[in-house]
Amino acid sequence: MLFHKLRYFIEIAKLKSYTKAAESFFISQPALSKQMKLLEEELGFRLFSRSSKGFKLTEKGQSLYYELEPLFNQIETTVHQYKKHDQVLFGSTPLLSSYFIHEHYEKLQRIHFQVTVIQDDSQDLIPFLKDHRIDAAIVQDIAEVEGLYSKYLFKDEFLAAIPSSFPLASKQHVTLDECLQHTQIIPTQRSTLAEQLRIIMNDRSFDGEVIETHYQAMTGLVSLGMGIAYLPSIMAEQIEYRGVTFVPISDQQLYRDMYLYATTKSMLDFLYDQFS
């Protein structure tokens, strides 16, 4: 019951009126006055000094109000957000669902959070957002889309996935030039990573073999010693694959910027707190 008494106290101090505070809580003024007397007894000091001219906060009462008022505002804001967003329909990719979202389930499980749409390319989630078939999603490399709300979430750097039998696998760091001495295993042409790699290979006059496959198959081909692939750090740092060694790239040029998208600003701010 201390929480309720403190809420009464904050409202009285904010409105500077017992009458107005009692009206806001739909209780009688005598009942409110009784609660304040009980609170003062519980705290062991007076909150208000009373006189014929009315009342004012004591020095301790003023200090308590200044410290408690922002805390209670935050509590009310948080409760309102949870009530307002009692259901969140989310769009994701297989990688993000497996290697990023699950790390935040402790927070997300407190709300009705559902991944209802899965697309291999996160940028394909944008039409679902525009049509309001989902409330939010994480999209890579696109900072803004008209009609939607977005916020930068994190940078995901790629690591080189190298066959453990290759001499490069024993190094602390590798360069892209060193990696390009071997067959390149890249995602299908449509992916952003494939586009980045093709630009790099073209700039460096790479004339070696290129194997195109799906993300899910890349690590398997590396384990067979067929070449070098590149995997996002959120994935590489959480898996162990026999015959594959993940090595940071010293001249890092392969990364993706991840943005949180939502159909409303309040939903964006709410989910950003859950993923932060």
C-alpha positions as CSV (number, residue, x, y, z in Angstrom):
1,M,0.0,0.0,0.0
2,L,3.0,2.3,0.3
3,F,3.0,2.7,-3.5
4,H,-0.5,4.0,-3.5
5,K,0.2,6.5,-0.7
6,L,3.2,7.8,-2.5
7,R,1.1,8.3,-5.7
8,Y,-1.3,10.3,-3.7
9,F,1.5,12.4,-2.2
10,I,3.0,13.1,-5.7
11,E,-0.4,14.2,-7.0
12,I,-1.0,16.5,-4.1
13,A,2.5,18.1,-4.4
14,K,2.1,18.5,-8.2
15,L,-1.4,20.0,-8.0
16,K,-0.7,21.9,-4.8
17,S,-4.2,21.0,-3.7
18,Y,-5.8,18.3,-1.6
19,T,-9.2,19.0,-3.3
20,K,-7.9,18.6,-6.9
21,A,-5.8,15.6,-6.0
22,A,-8.8,13.9,-4.3
23,E,-10.9,14.6,-7.5
24,S,-8.3,13.1,-9.8
25,F,-8.3,9.9,-7.7
26,F,-12.1,9.9,-7.2
27,I,-11.8,9.7,-3.4
28,S,-13.0,12.1,-0.7
29,Q,-10.7,14.8,0.7
30,P,-10.9,13.4,4.2
31,A,-9.9,10.0,3.0
32,L,-6.9,11.5,1.1
33,S,-5.9,13.5,4.2
34,K,-6.0,10.2,6.3
35,Q,-3.7,8.5,3.7
36,M,-1.2,11.3,4.0
37,K,-1.2,11.1,7.8
38,L,-0.6,7.4,7.6
39,L,2.2,8.0,5.1
40,E,3.9,10.5,7.3
41,E,3.8,8.0,10.2
42,E,5.2,5.3,8.0
43,L,8.1,7.5,6.8
44,G,8.8,9.0,10.2
45,F,8.8,12.7,9.1
46,R,6.3,15.3,8.0
47,L,5.6,15.9,4.4
48,F,3.5,19.1,4.7
49,S,3.5,22.1,7.0
50,R,0.0,23.4,7.5
51,S,-1.1,26.8,8.5
52,S,-4.2,29.0,8.3
53,K,-3.1,30.0,4.8
54,G,-3.1,26.3,3.6
55,F,-0.1,24.0,3.3
56,K,3.2,23.6,1.7
57,L,5.8,20.9,1.4
58,T,8.4,20.6,4.1
59,E,12.1,20.6,3.1
60,K,12.1,16.7,3.3
61,G,8.8,16.5,1.5
62,Q,10.1,18.7,-1.3
63,S,13.2,16.6,-1.7
64,L,11.2,13.4,-1.7
65,Y,8.8,14.8,-4.4
66,Y,11.7,15.8,-6.6
67,E,13.2,12.3,-6.5
68,L,10.0,10.3,-6.8
69,E,8.1,12.3,-9.4
70,P,10.3,11.3,-12.4
71,L,10.4,7.7,-11.3
72,F,6.6,7.5,-11.1
73,N,6.3,9.2,-14.5
74,Q,8.6,6.5,-16.0
75,I,6.5,3.8,-14.3
76,E,3.3,5.2,-15.8
77,T,4.9,5.5,-19.2
78,T,6.1,1.9,-19.2
79,V,2.8,0.5,-18.1
80,H,1.0,2.6,-20.7
81,Q,3.3,1.3,-23.4
82,Y,2.7,-2.3,-22.4
83,K,-1.0,-1.8,-22.4
84,K,-1.0,0.1,-25.7
85,H,1.2,-2.5,-27.5
86,D,-0.4,-5.6,-26.1
87,Q,0.3,-7.3,-29.4
88,V,3.3,-6.9,-31.8
89,L,3.4,-8.6,-35.2
90,F,7.0,-8.7,-36.2
91,G,8.8,-9.5,-39.5
92,S,12.2,-11.1,-39.6
93,T,14.7,-13.1,-41.5
94,P,15.8,-16.7,-40.5
95,L,19.2,-15.4,-39.4
96,L,17.8,-12.6,-37.2
97,S,15.2,-14.9,-35.6
98,S,17.8,-17.4,-34.8
99,Y,20.8,-15.3,-33.8
100,F,19.5,-11.9,-32.6
101,I,15.9,-11.8,-31.5
102,H,16.2,-14.8,-29.2
103,E,18.7,-12.9,-27.1
104,H,16.0,-10.4,-26.2
105,Y,13.2,-12.8,-25.4
106,E,13.4,-12.1,-21.7
107,K,12.0,-8.7,-22.4
108,L,9.9,-9.6,-25.4
109,Q,8.1,-12.5,-23.6
110,R,6.4,-9.8,-21.4
111,I,4.4,-8.7,-24.3
112,H,2.5,-10.5,-27.0
113,F,5.4,-10.5,-29.5
114,Q,5.0,-12.8,-32.5
115,V,7.2,-13.2,-35.5
116,T,4.5,-13.7,-38.1
117,V,6.4,-13.0,-41.4
118,I,9.8,-14.5,-42.4
119,Q,11.7,-13.3,-45.5
120,D,15.2,-14.4,-46.7
121,D,16.0,-10.7,-47.5
122,S,15.0,-8.2,-44.8
123,Q,14.3,-5.6,-47.4
124,D,11.4,-7.7,-48.6
125,L,9.7,-6.9,-45.3
126,I,9.1,-3.3,-46.2
127,P,5.9,-4.0,-48.3
128,F,4.5,-5.9,-45.3
129,L,5.1,-2.9,-43.1
130,K,3.5,-0.5,-45.6
131,D,0.4,-2.7,-45.8
132,H,0.3,-3.0,-42.0
133,R,0.4,-6.7,-42.2
134,I,3.2,-6.4,-39.6
135,D,3.8,-3.8,-36.9
136,A,7.6,-3.8,-37.0
137,A,10.7,-5.4,-38.5
138,I,14.5,-5.1,-38.7
139,V,15.7,-4.1,-42.1
140,Q,19.4,-3.9,-43.3
141,D,21.0,-1.0,-45.0
142,I,17.9,1.1,-45.7
143,A,17.9,4.1,-43.3
144,E,14.5,5.6,-44.2
145,V,11.3,4.7,-46.0
146,E,8.6,7.2,-46.6
147,G,5.5,6.5,-44.4
148,L,7.4,4.4,-41.9
149,Y,9.4,5.2,-38.8
150,S,13.0,3.9,-38.4
151,K,15.9,4.0,-36.0
152,Y,19.5,2.7,-36.3
153,L,19.9,-0.4,-34.3
154,F,23.4,-1.9,-34.7
155,K,26.3,-2.6,-37.1
156,D,26.8,-6.2,-38.0
157,E,30.3,-6.9,-39.3
158,F,31.1,-10.0,-41.3
159,L,33.8,-12.6,-40.4
160,A,35.7,-14.8,-42.8
161,A,34.6,-18.4,-42.6
162,I,37.7,-20.4,-43.5
163,P,38.3,-24.1,-43.7
164,S,40.2,-25.1,-40.6
165,S,42.7,-27.0,-42.8
166,F,43.8,-23.7,-44.6
167,P,46.9,-21.9,-43.2
168,L,44.8,-18.7,-43.0
169,A,42.7,-20.3,-40.3
170,S,45.5,-20.1,-37.8
171,K,45.8,-16.3,-38.1
172,Q,44.3,-13.8,-35.6
173,H,43.1,-11.6,-38.5
174,V,43.0,-11.9,-42.2
175,T,42.8,-9.3,-45.1
176,L,40.4,-9.5,-47.9
177,D,43.3,-9.9,-50.3
178,E,44.4,-13.0,-48.5
179,C,40.9,-14.4,-48.7
180,L,40.7,-13.6,-52.4
181,Q,43.5,-16.0,-53.0
182,H,40.9,-18.8,-52.6
183,T,37.5,-19.8,-54.1
184,Q,34.8,-17.4,-52.9
185,I,31.6,-18.8,-51.6
186,I,28.9,-16.1,-51.7
187,P,25.2,-15.8,-51.3
188,T,22.9,-15.6,-54.3
189,Q,23.2,-12.6,-56.6
190,R,20.2,-10.9,-55.1
191,S,21.7,-10.4,-51.6
192,T,23.4,-7.2,-50.4
193,L,26.5,-9.2,-49.3
194,A,26.9,-10.7,-52.8
195,E,26.7,-7.2,-54.4
196,Q,29.4,-5.9,-52.0
197,L,31.7,-8.9,-52.7
198,R,31.3,-8.6,-56.4
199,I,32.3,-4.9,-56.3
200,I,35.3,-5.8,-54.2
201,M,36.3,-8.7,-56.5
202,N,35.9,-6.4,-59.6
203,D,38.0,-3.7,-58.0
204,R,40.8,-6.1,-57.2
205,S,40.6,-8.0,-60.5
206,F,39.6,-11.3,-58.9
207,D,39.5,-14.0,-61.5
208,G,39.2,-17.0,-59.3
209,E,36.2,-19.4,-58.9
210,V,33.0,-18.2,-57.3
211,I,30.4,-20.5,-55.8
212,E,26.9,-19.1,-55.3
213,T,24.6,-20.7,-52.8
214,H,22.1,-20.0,-50.0
215,Y,23.3,-18.7,-46.6
216,Q,22.3,-21.9,-44.9
217,A,24.6,-23.9,-47.2
218,M,27.7,-21.7,-47.1
219,T,29.2,-23.0,-43.9
220,G,28.8,-26.6,-45.1
221,L,30.7,-25.9,-48.3
222,V,33.5,-24.2,-46.2
223,S,33.7,-27.3,-44.0
224,L,34.4,-29.4,-47.1
225,G,37.3,-27.1,-47.9
226,M,35.7,-25.8,-51.0
227,G,36.5,-22.1,-50.3
228,I,36.0,-19.1,-48.1
229,A,32.7,-17.5,-47.2
230,Y,31.7,-14.5,-45.1
231,L,29.1,-14.7,-42.3
232,P,27.5,-12.0,-40.1
233,S,29.1,-11.7,-36.7
234,I,25.7,-12.2,-34.9
235,M,25.7,-15.7,-36.4
236,A,29.4,-16.5,-36.5
237,E,29.9,-15.7,-32.8
238,Q,27.1,-18.1,-31.7
239,I,27.8,-21.2,-33.8
240,E,30.5,-23.8,-33.9
241,Y,30.9,-25.8,-37.1
242,R,33.3,-28.7,-37.5
243,G,36.0,-27.9,-40.0
244,V,35.3,-24.1,-40.0
245,T,37.2,-21.3,-38.3
246,F,35.8,-17.8,-38.1
247,V,38.4,-15.1,-38.4
248,P,38.0,-11.3,-38.2
249,I,38.8,-9.3,-41.3
250,S,41.4,-6.6,-40.5
251,D,40.6,-4.3,-43.5
252,Q,36.9,-4.6,-42.8
253,Q,34.7,-3.6,-45.7
254,L,31.9,-6.1,-45.3
255,Y,29.2,-5.1,-42.9
256,R,25.6,-4.2,-42.8
257,D,23.7,-1.5,-40.9
258,M,20.6,-2.8,-39.2
259,Y,17.6,-0.5,-38.7
260,L,14.5,-1.1,-36.6
261,Y,11.3,-0.2,-38.5
262,A,7.8,0.3,-37.2
263,T,4.5,1.6,-38.5
264,T,4.1,4.2,-35.6
265,K,6.6,6.2,-33.7
266,S,5.3,4.9,-30.3
267,M,5.8,1.4,-31.5
268,L,9.3,2.2,-32.7
269,D,10.3,3.8,-29.4
270,F,8.7,0.9,-27.4
271,L,10.5,-1.8,-29.4
272,Y,13.8,0.1,-29.4
273,D,13.8,-0.1,-25.6
274,Q,13.2,-3.9,-25.8
275,F,16.1,-4.4,-28.2
276,S,18.5,-2.0,-26.4
